[in-house]
Amino acid sequence: MPQRIICKSCGHILYESVEFVYPGEVINSYGGVCPSCRSKILFNADDARIELKPAQKHRIS
């Protein structure tokens, strides 16, 4: 299941991968500022969401 970290202000995808990283690592890698909208990036555990979506079926040709 992929992990996605998104800027709350503008929706810019800051991180997306199947590899888990701590949100603080991503925030530090951007210097605490969204590269798209220049808003300060903060992590609040109360705002974190976990979404489970059904797996997509892949055709084998």
The first five atom37 places (N, CA, C, CB, O) and aatype in JSON, in Angstrom:
{
  "aatype": [12, 14, 5, 1, 9, 9, 4, 11, 15, 4, 7, 8, 9, 10, 18, 6, 15, 19, 6, 13, 19, 18, 14, 7, 6, 19, 9, 2, 15, 18, 7, 7, 19, 4, 14, 15, 4, 1, 15, 11, 9, 10, 13, 2, 0, 3, 3, 0, 1, 9, 6, 10, 11, 14, 0, 5, 11, 8, 1, 9, 15],
  "atom_mask": [
    [1, 1, 1, 1, 1],
    [1, 1, 1, 1, 1],
    [1, 1, 1, 1, 1],
    [1, 1, 1, 1, 1],
    [1, 1, 1, 1, 1],
    [1, 1, 1, 1, 1],
    [1, 1, 1, 1, 1],
    [1, 1, 1, 1, 1],
    [1, 1, 1, 1, 1],
    [1, 1, 1, 1, 1],
    [1, 1, 1, 0, 1],
    [1, 1, 1, 1, 1],
    [1, 1, 1, 1, 1],
    [1, 1, 1, 1, 1],
    [1, 1, 1, 1, 1],
    [1, 1, 1, 1, 1],
    [1, 1, 1, 1, 1],
    [1, 1, 1, 1, 1],
    [1, 1, 1, 1, 1],
    [1, 1, 1, 1, 1],
    [1, 1, 1, 1, 1],
    [1, 1, 1, 1, 1],
    [1, 1, 1, 1, 1],
    [1, 1, 1, 0, 1],
    [1, 1, 1, 1, 1],
    [1, 1, 1, 1, 1],
    [1, 1, 1, 1, 1],
    [1, 1, 1, 1, 1],
    [1, 1, 1, 1, 1],
    [1, 1, 1, 1, 1],
    [1, 1, 1, 0, 1],
    [1, 1, 1, 0, 1],
    [1, 1, 1, 1, 1],
    [1, 1, 1, 1, 1],
    [1, 1, 1, 1, 1],
    [1, 1, 1, 1, 1],
    [1, 1, 1, 1, 1],
    [1, 1, 1, 1, 1],
    [1, 1, 1, 1, 1],
    [1, 1, 1, 1, 1],
    [1, 1, 1, 1, 1],
    [1, 1, 1, 1, 1],
    [1, 1, 1, 1, 1],
    [1, 1, 1, 1, 1],
    [1, 1, 1, 1, 1],
    [1, 1, 1, 1, 1],
    [1, 1, 1, 1, 1],
    [1, 1, 1, 1, 1],
    [1, 1, 1, 1, 1],
    [1, 1, 1, 1, 1],
    [1, 1, 1, 1, 1],
    [1, 1, 1, 1, 1],
    [1, 1, 1, 1, 1],
    [1, 1, 1, 1, 1],
    [1, 1, 1, 1, 1],
    [1, 1, 1, 1, 1],
    [1, 1, 1, 1, 1],
    [1, 1, 1, 1, 1],
    [1, 1, 1, 1, 1],
    [1, 1, 1, 1, 1],
    [1, 1, 1, 1, 1]
  ],
  "atom_positions": [
    [[0.85, -1.17, 0.0], [0.0, 0.0, 0.0], [0.9, 1.23, 0.0], [-0.97, -0.01, 1.22], [1.77, 1.36, 0.86]],
    [[0.7, 2.15, -0.95], [1.54, 3.34, -1.02], [1.25, 4.33, 0.11], [1.34, 4.03, -2.36], [0.14, 4.41, 0.64]],
    [[2.28, 5.05, 0.46], [2.15, 6.15, 1.42], [2.22, 7.43, 0.61], [3.28, 6.09, 2.54], [3.05, 7.59, -0.28]],
    [[1.33, 8.34, 0.93], [1.31, 9.63, 0.24], [1.27, 10.73, 1.28], [0.1, 9.74, -0.75], [0.45, 10.71, 2.2]],
    [[2.17, 11.7, 1.13], [2.19, 12.86, 2.02], [1.91, 14.08, 1.15], [3.57, 13.01, 2.78], [2.6, 14.34, 0.17]],
    [[0.86, 14.82, 1.53], [0.34, 15.9, 0.7], [0.32, 17.2, 1.49], [-1.08, 15.57, 0.18], [0.01, 17.21, 2.69]],
    [[0.66, 18.31, 0.82], [0.56, 19.63, 1.45], [-0.91, 19.94, 1.71], [1.21, 20.73, 0.55], [-1.74, 19.87, 0.81]],
    [[-1.22, 20.28, 2.94], [-2.6, 20.58, 3.32], [-3.08, 21.89, 2.68], [-2.73, 20.67, 4.84], [-4.28, 22.06, 2.46]],
    [[-2.17, 22.79, 2.39], [-2.55, 24.09, 1.84], [-2.9, 24.04, 0.35], [-1.44, 25.08, 2.05], [-3.89, 24.62, -0.08]],
    [[-2.06, 23.34, -0.44], [-2.26, 23.38, -1.89], [-2.5, 22.01, -2.53], [-1.08, 24.01, -2.54], [-2.86, 21.94, -3.7]],
    [[-2.3, 20.93, -1.78], [-2.52, 19.6, -2.33], [-1.33, 19.01, -3.08], [0.0, 0.0, 0.0], [-1.44, 17.92, -3.65]],
    [[-0.2, 19.71, -3.08], [1.0, 19.21, -3.75], [1.45, 17.9, -3.09], [2.15, 20.27, -3.7], [1.52, 17.82, -1.87]],
    [[1.76, 16.89, -3.9], [2.23, 15.62, -3.37], [3.71, 15.76, -3.03], [2.0, 14.45, -4.39], [4.56, 15.93, -3.9]],
    [[4.0, 15.69, -1.74], [5.37, 15.83, -1.26], [6.11, 14.51, -1.28], [5.36, 16.41, 0.15], [7.33, 14.48, -1.46]],
    [[5.39, 13.41, -1.1], [6.01, 12.08, -1.08], [4.96, 11.06, -1.46], [6.62, 11.76, 0.32], [3.82, 11.13, -1.0]],
    [[5.36, 10.09, -2.3], [4.47, 8.99, -2.66], [5.33, 7.78, -3.0], [3.52, 9.37, -3.84], [6.12, 7.82, -3.95]],
    [[5.17, 6.71, -2.23], [5.95, 5.5, -2.46], [5.36, 4.36, -1.64], [7.44, 5.72, -2.1], [4.57, 4.59, -0.72]],
    [[5.74, 3.14, -1.98], [5.34, 2.0, -1.17], [6.26, 1.87, 0.05], [5.36, 0.69, -2.0], [5.96, 1.14, 0.99]],
    [[7.38, 2.58, 0.03], [8.32, 2.59, 1.15], [7.83, 3.59, 2.2], [9.76, 2.93, 0.68], [7.57, 4.75, 1.89]],
    [[7.72, 3.13, 3.46], [7.27, 4.02, 4.53], [8.41, 4.92, 4.98], [6.73, 3.2, 5.72], [9.54, 4.47, 5.18]],
    [[8.1, 6.2, 5.14], [9.03, 7.15, 5.76], [8.24, 7.94, 6.8], [9.68, 8.11, 4.68], [7.03, 8.09, 6.7]],
    [[8.94, 8.43, 7.79], [8.29, 9.26, 8.79], [8.02, 10.64, 8.2], [9.16, 9.37, 10.07], [8.87, 11.19, 7.5]],
    [[6.84, 11.21, 8.47], [6.52, 12.53, 7.92], [7.58, 13.58, 8.23], [5.18, 12.99, 8.46], [7.83, 14.46, 7.41]],
    [[8.19, 13.5, 9.4], [9.24, 14.46, 9.76], [10.42, 14.43, 8.8], [0.0, 0.0, 0.0], [11.03, 15.47, 8.54]],
    [[10.74, 13.25, 8.27], [11.84, 13.14, 7.3], [11.5, 13.89, 6.02], [12.13, 11.66, 6.99], [12.35, 14.58, 5.45]],
    [[10.26, 13.76, 5.57], [9.83, 14.45, 4.35], [9.82, 15.96, 4.59], [8.42, 13.96, 3.91], [10.29, 16.73, 3.75]],
    [[9.29, 16.37, 5.72], [9.24, 17.8, 6.06], [10.65, 18.38, 6.08], [8.55, 18.02, 7.42], [10.9, 19.45, 5.53]],
    [[11.58, 17.67, 6.71], [12.97, 18.15, 6.78], [13.62, 18.2, 5.4], [13.79, 17.25, 7.69], [14.43, 19.09, 5.14]],
    [[13.27, 17.26, 4.53], [13.88, 17.24, 3.2], [13.48, 18.46, 2.37], [13.49, 15.96, 2.45], [14.2, 18.84, 1.44]],
    [[12.36, 19.07, 2.69], [11.9, 20.29, 2.01], [12.21, 21.55, 2.81], [10.41, 20.2, 1.73], [11.78, 22.64, 2.44]],
    [[12.93, 21.4, 3.89], [13.25, 22.56, 4.72], [12.04, 23.12, 5.44], [0.0, 0.0, 0.0], [12.03, 24.29, 5.84]],
    [[11.0, 22.29, 5.61], [9.8, 22.72, 6.32], [8.87, 23.6, 5.51], [0.0, 0.0, 0.0], [7.93, 24.18, 6.06]],
    [[9.12, 23.71, 4.19], [8.32, 24.6, 3.34], [7.88, 23.85, 2.08], [9.12, 25.89, 2.96], [8.69, 23.17, 1.45]],
    [[6.61, 23.96, 1.73], [6.1, 23.33, 0.51], [6.76, 23.99, -0.71], [4.55, 23.44, 0.43], [6.77, 25.22, -0.81]],
    [[7.31, 23.2, -1.63], [7.97, 23.79, -2.8], [6.98, 24.41, -3.78], [8.78, 22.74, -3.51], [7.37, 25.22, -4.63]],
    [[5.72, 24.05, -3.67], [4.72, 24.57, -4.6], [4.11, 25.9, -4.14], [3.62, 23.55, -4.78], [4.07, 26.86, -4.91]],
    [[3.64, 25.94, -2.89], [2.93, 27.14, -2.42], [3.72, 27.94, -1.37], [1.59, 26.75, -1.85], [3.28, 29.01, -0.95]],
    [[4.87, 27.41, -0.94], [5.74, 28.06, 0.04], [5.12, 28.15, 1.45], [6.1, 29.44, -0.44], [5.6, 28.92, 2.28]],
    [[4.07, 27.37, 1.71], [3.48, 27.33, 3.05], [4.37, 26.5, 3.96], [2.05, 26.74, 3.02], [5.07, 25.6, 3.51]],
    [[4.34, 26.82, 5.24], [5.08, 26.04, 6.22], [4.41, 24.67, 6.33], [5.13, 26.77, 7.61], [3.19, 24.57, 6.45]],
    [[5.22, 23.61, 6.3], [4.69, 22.25, 6.4], [4.76, 21.81, 7.85], [5.48, 21.26, 5.47], [5.82, 21.86, 8.47]],
    [[3.64, 21.4, 8.38], [3.56, 20.9, 9.75], [2.91, 19.53, 9.73], [2.78, 21.88, 10.67], [2.05, 19.26, 8.89]],
    [[3.31, 18.65, 10.65], [2.65, 17.36, 10.78], [1.82, 17.36, 12.05], [3.68, 16.19, 10.79], [2.33, 17.65, 13.13]],
    [[0.56, 17.03, 11.9], [-0.35, 16.92, 13.03], [-0.99, 15.54, 12.94], [-1.44, 18.07, 13.02], [-1.71, 15.25, 11.99]],
    [[-0.74, 14.69, 13.92], [-1.26, 13.32, 13.9], [-2.79, 13.31, 13.84], [-0.79, 12.56, 15.14], [-3.37, 12.36, 13.31]],
    [[-3.45, 14.34, 14.36], [-4.91, 14.39, 14.31], [-5.42, 14.58, 12.88], [-5.42, 15.52, 15.19], [-6.56, 14.22, 12.58]],
    [[-4.59, 15.14, 12.0], [-4.99, 15.35, 10.61], [-4.63, 14.18, 9.7], [-4.34, 16.61, 10.08], [-5.05, 14.13, 8.55]],
    [[-3.86, 13.22, 10.22], [-3.44, 12.08, 9.4], [-4.65, 11.22, 9.07], [-2.35, 11.24, 10.14], [-5.54, 11.02, 9.9]],
    [[-4.67, 10.71, 7.84], [-5.76, 9.85, 7.38], [-5.19, 8.56, 6.82], [-6.64, 10.56, 6.32], [-4.14, 8.56, 6.18]],
    [[-5.87, 7.47, 7.08], [-5.53, 6.19, 6.47], [-6.72, 5.77, 5.64], [-5.15, 5.1, 7.55], [-7.83, 5.65, 6.16]],
    [[-6.5, 5.56, 4.36], [-7.57, 5.15, 3.46], [-7.22, 3.79, 2.89], [-7.79, 6.19, 2.34], [-6.12, 3.58, 2.38]],
    [[-8.16, 2.88, 2.96], [-7.99, 1.57, 2.34], [-8.88, 1.52, 1.11], [-8.34, 0.42, 3.34], [-10.07, 1.8, 1.18]],
    [[-8.27, 1.17, 0.0], [-9.02, 1.09, -1.26], [-8.91, -0.33, -1.79], [-8.49, 2.12, -2.3], [-7.89, -0.98, -1.58]],
    [[-9.95, -0.81, -2.47], [-9.88, -2.17, -3.01], [-8.78, -2.28, -4.06], [-11.23, -2.57, -3.62], [-8.5, -1.35, -4.81]],
    [[-8.16, -3.45, -4.09], [-7.11, -3.69, -5.08], [-7.7, -3.72, -6.48], [-6.37, -5.03, -4.78], [-8.82, -4.17, -6.68]],
    [[-6.94, -3.22, -7.43], [-7.38, -3.24, -8.82], [-6.96, -4.56, -9.44], [-6.79, -2.04, -9.62], [-5.88, -5.08, -9.17]],
    [[-7.84, -5.1, -10.27], [-7.53, -6.35, -10.96], [-6.71, -6.02, -12.19], [-8.82, -7.12, -11.35], [-7.0, -5.07, -12.93]],
    [[-5.68, -6.81, -12.41], [-4.82, -6.63, -13.58], [-5.05, -7.78, -14.55], [-3.32, -6.56, -13.17], [-5.13, -8.94, -14.15]],
    [[-5.17, -7.44, -15.81], [-5.34, -8.47, -16.83], [-3.99, -9.07, -17.18], [-6.02, -7.89, -18.09], [-2.99, -8.37, -17.3]],
    [[-3.99, -10.36, -17.35], [-2.79, -11.05, -17.82], [-3.02, -11.4, -19.27], [-2.47, -12.33, -16.95], [-3.96, -12.12, -19.6]],
    [[-2.16, -10.88, -20.16], [-2.37, -11.14, -21.58], [-1.6, -12.33, -22.06], [-1.98, -9.96, -22.4], [-1.67, -12.69, -23.23]]
  ]
}
